[in-house]
Amino acid sequence: MPRASRYLKEGYLYHLTHRCSDGEFFLRFARERDAYREWLRTGVNRYKVSVLGYAITCNHTHVVVDATDRSAVADMMKLASGVVAQSLNQRKGHEGSVWEHPYQCTRIESGAHLLNCLRYIDLNMVRARKTEHPGQWRWCGYDELVGKRRRYRIIDQERLLALAGFASSRAFAEYYATSVSDKLERHRQVREPYWTEAVAVGSKEFVEDAGEAVAHRRRMHHYKIDIEAEENLWVVRESSVPYSSAFGDKSAF
């Protein structure tokens, strides 16, 4: 199972995307999704990680974290993915890896960029045409974010409000519900791949800093970074090597 990556920098927000091995739909049944959500919640409480959003689909998961302790983040993710994989293998006699490694990590700037990322992952199953609204998919953070889920919560509401710039949970819930509705009306099926494929998403200064940090950690001063503006945000991508290699080998977080 993966361990904390030396490339994960503490003090930043990260969108973690973990895909099932070979594109398999190992989470297609509610039983597996329920188990993943419950073990993610257990990991949040056990390792004291601030999770700001999440979505569990049929073949991959999204988790947005405040990485104050990279080892704690890795332990949380390892717990959820590990228990689900072990249970699935035992029940179905599956052999081989259930998950791809390493996780994909995209650094996200706080404020409006964080809000847009949360909305993007909550709309995942709408884009997949499995549901009409994220409120109909109970394996995502939408109900927590709009105040409909009161028990067995995963999201750190207090930390989220501070990072998103809202004074109250009510104000945030009203804003978020309205913004999701607006997105559904305007760009329901539009995929925004940079949220899961880029090194970083945010302001120009933010993504330039993130790109330079990745290049420095890889000790490749000739490392070329592509930066492009998209819809009033900036995206930094690796241009010469696969994205995942920037975060270590297959055992890396």
N, C-alpha and C positions, 0 to 999 in steps of 0.2 A: 504494500500500500504506500501511497505517496507521503513524503515528509515535507516539513516546511522548507520552502525554497529560499536560498540565499538571495534570490533576485526579487523577492517580495519585500518591499520597503515599508517599514512601520510608519504610522502616522498619516496614511493615505486611505482613500476609499477604493475598493476593488470590486469589480463585477466578475465573479467566478462562474465559468461555464464548464460543466462536466458532462461529457457525452457517453452514452453506452457504446461498448466496443462494437466496431464494424457496423455502426448504424442500426444495431438491433433495437427492437422495441421491448426491452426488458421491463419497462415500467408501464406497459399498456393496460395492466389490470389495477383496479383501485387498491387492491391489497398491498402491492408494492409501493404505490404512491403514498398510501396511508402510513406505511412503515417508515418510509424515508422521512416524511414530515415529522413523525413522532420522534425519531432518533435525531433529527436535526434540532428539534426543540430540546431534547435531552442534552445535546452537545452545547447548545447555547447556555443552558443553565450550569452545566458541569464546568465548562471552560471559560465562562464569563466573556463571551464574544458578543459584540453589538452587530446584530443582523438588521439591515435596513429594508430588505425586500427579498422575495424569493419566488420561484415558480418551479413546479415539478411537472414536466410533460411526460409523454410516453417513451421518449428515448433520450432525454437529457434533462439536466437541472440547471437553474440559475440561482445564485445566492449573492447578494450585495452585502459586503461587510466593511466595517470600520476596523482596519488592521492595526490596532494598537499593540497587539502581540501576535506575531506571525506564527509562532508555534501553537498558540491556542486556536488560531483559525484552522491550521492544518489538522490539529487533533479533532476539532469539531467536524470537519469535512470527512476525515478518515472514519470517524465513528459511524456517521450516517451511511456512507457508501459501503463501508465494510460489512456492517450488519445486514444490510439489504442484500448484498452480493452473496454472503454466506447462506442466508436463508433461502434465497432463490436457487442457489446451486444444490442445496440439500433437498429441497422439495421437488425440483424438476430434474435432478440428475444432470444438470448442466456442467460441462467441463470447460475450463478456460476463463479468461478475464471477462468480467461483466462490464467494466469501465475502461475507457481510454485514459491514458496517462501521458503527460501531465495534464492538470487542469489548465484551461485557458484563463488568463488573468488580464483584465483590462482596467487600468487605473482611471478613476472617474473623479472629476472635479465636483466639489460640493455646490449647493445652490440649485440653479435651474438645470444644470447638466445632470445632477443626481435625480431630480424629479423626472426628467425626460427618460432616464435609464429605467427607473422604476416602472414608469408607464409602459415602456417598450416591453419589458419582460412580463408584465401582467397581461398584455395583449397577445402573448405568444399563441395561445390556443385559439384565439379569434382569427389570427392570420392563418392558422392551420385548418380553419373552418370546422373546428370541433365544437365550438360554442359561439353564441351570438354576443356575449358580454363576459368580461372577466369575473363578474360577480357570480356567474353560473359555474365557474371552475373552482372548486373548493381547495385545490392544491396550489394556490398562489396567494400572494400577500394582499390582494385587493380588499377583501373583507376587513382585514385588520387596519388597513390604511384609511378606510372610510368609517371606521368605528362600529362595524357590524359584528365583529368577532370579539367577545369579551373574555372568553376562557381559552386556555391552552395557546396563548399567544407566543409568537416567535420574535416579532419585530420589536426593537428597542425604540419605543415611541419618543421618549425624552431626548435621546441622542439624535433621532431623525429630525425632530422639530428644530433643534439647534443648528444642524447642518443644512437644513432646507430653508431656514430663515423665517419660521412661523412662530407666533406667540402662543398659540393654543392648538390643542388637538382638533377642536371643532373647526377652526379656520382652515387647518390643513385638510381635514376630511372634505369640507365643502369645495375647496379648490381642486383637490385631486379627483373627486367624483365628476366635477364639471369638465376638467381637462381630459379625462378619459372619454367622456361622452362626445366632446368636440373632436377628439382624434378618431373616434368611430365614425362620425359623420363625414369627416374629410379624407382620411387616408387609411381606411380600415385594413386593406390588404398590403400596405407598403412595408417591405422589410428594410430595416436599417442595419446592415451587416457590421458596421463599425462598432456597435455596442458589444459584439462578441469576437470580432476579429482584429481589432486595433490594439496597439500598445496602450494608448491613452486617448481620452475624449474630454474636451474642455475648452478653455480659452487658449489663445495662441501661446501666451507665456507658459501656461500650465503644461501643454503638450510638448513644447520645446524642451522644458526642463525634464519631462518624463523620457523623451527620446534620448537626450544626452545622458541621462542616468543609466538607461539600458545599455547604451553603447559603451559607457565607462565600465560598467560591471562586466561586460564581455571582453574588455580590454582590446577592443577593435576600434581604433581611432579613425579608421577609414570607413567605418560603418555608415552606410547611407540611409538617411531617414526621409521618407516622403511625408510632407505635411500638406493638407488640403482643407479648405474651408467647405463645410457642408451645413446648410440651413442654420446659419449664425452660430455654428460651433466649429471647432478645429479638431482634426483627427490626425494622429501620428501613426504611421504604419511602417513595418519593416519592408524594405523593398528588394532585398537580395537573398534573404533566407527565410525559411518557414517561420511563422509566428512563434510556434511552441518552443523552438530551440533557444529563444532568448531567455527562457525560464528554466534552463537546465535540461538534464537527461530525463529518461522515462520515470525515474524515481523521484523527480523534483515535484514540488507543489506548484 
